[in-house]
């Protein structure tokens, strides 16, 4: 009997290898919301000729005039190469203007153009409408709590 019990115990995985079901469900729901929002937003932004990723980068340039491609890539969680390629595309579209940095002439910094501002205003309206639809029926207090929890989680993940 003892040998049977020992075999069953050795066949079990240690408790530290298990991830609780609620944790996995929360991660899965967060991922589903993120992916679903991106799909819907990409579809709704399509008539403007901009993607969700490009919108995020355009917004970063608007919020940080004179931003370098490397800093924008860090803020938008993309590779420096992807950030540079997107900046080059946005410059070709006339949405941003790049010029040598005052501090380091080898570094190009970006700023929004009038055309970029117009695209950003239209795209933000679309994104805000999606946000209202997504959180319809959820109170401001609950959303503020969600925002605080998400900020805390991001901070926890990024603190080294």
N, C-alpha and C positions, 0 to 999 in steps of 0.2 A: 504494500500500500504506500509506504513511504517513497519507494522508487518511482511509482506512478505520479505522486504529488511532485516530486523533484523534476520529472520530465515535463509536466505541465508548467511548472514555474519557469523552467529554462526556456520553454517555447514562447512564453510571454515576453513582450518587449518592455524594457524599463519605462517607468512612468514619464521620465523626462523626454522620451522620444515622441510622446503624444502631444498634439496640439488640440486644445479643447475645441469642440464643435462651435460654440459661440464666437470664438476668435476667428476661425476659418470663415464662418458665415459673415461676420462683419467685414472682413477683408474682401470677400467675394462681392458683397453688396456695394462696397466703396468702389471697387473696380468696375462693376456693372454700371453704376451711376456715371462714373467718369467716362467710360467707353460710350455709353448711350448718349451722353451730352455731346461728346465730340462728334459722333455720327450725325446727330440731328443738327448741331451747329454748323458742321461742314456743309450739309445739304442746304441750310438756310442762308449761308454766306456765299454759296456758289455764284449767285447772280452778280455779286460784287467782285468776283474774281479773287477772293482771298479765302484761305483756310483758317481753321482754328489756331494752328501752330503759327502761321504768319500773323494773325491778329494778336496773339500773345506777344510776339516779338515787336510788332508795331507799337503796341501799348507800352512795352518796356522802353522803346526809344522816346515815346511821348512823355513818359514819366521821368526819364533820365536823359535830358538833352545833352549831347556831347558824349554819349556812351560809346565805349569801344566794343568791337565785335566779341572780344573775349569775355568782357563783363556781361554783355547781353546773353551770350551763350550760357554762362553760369546762372544768371537769373531765370532763364527759360528752360534750364535742365536739358540742354542739347549739347552736342559736341561742338568744339570751336569750328570745325570744318563745316558742319551743318549751319551754324550761326552765320558764318561768313558767306556761305552760298545763299542763304535766305536774305541777308543784307544786300548782297549783289543783285538779287532778283528784285527786291523792293526798290533799290536804287534805279534799276532799269525801268521799273514801272512808274518811276517818278514819285514814289511815296516817301523816300528819304533822300537826304543829301549827305554825302560823306566827304570829309575833308581831313587833312593832316591835323593831328592834335597839337595844341599850343605847346604842351610839355614835351612831347616826343613826336617829332615829325614822321617817324616811321609808322606810327599807329594812326589808323583812320578812325575818326569818331563820326557818329551819325546824329542827325537831327531830322525831325519831321518836316516835310514840305506842306504847302497848302493842300495839294492833292492827297497827301497822306493823312492830313487832318480830316478831310472830307470823308475818306474811306473809313477812318477810325470812328468818326461820329455815327455813320450809317451802321457799321458793324457792331458798335456798342449797343445801339438800339435793338438790333436783332438779338444780341446776347442777353440783354436785360429782359427782353420779352420771353426768351426761353427760361431764364432764371425765375421769372414770375410764374410761368406755367409749371415749372418743376416743383416749386415750393408752395404752390397754391394750397391753402388750408393749414399751413404751418405758421404758427404765430411768430412775431418778431423776436420775442423773448427766446423761444426755442431755437430760432435761427442764430441768434447771437450766441447762445450756448454751443451750438454746433460749430460756429466759426471759431470760438475760443478753443474748443477741443481740437479742432483741426490745426490751428496755429500752434498749440502746445505739442501736438504729435509731430508736426514738421520740425519744430525747434528741437525736440528730443532726437529726431533722426539726423539732424544736421549738426548738432553740437558734438565736437570731437574731444 
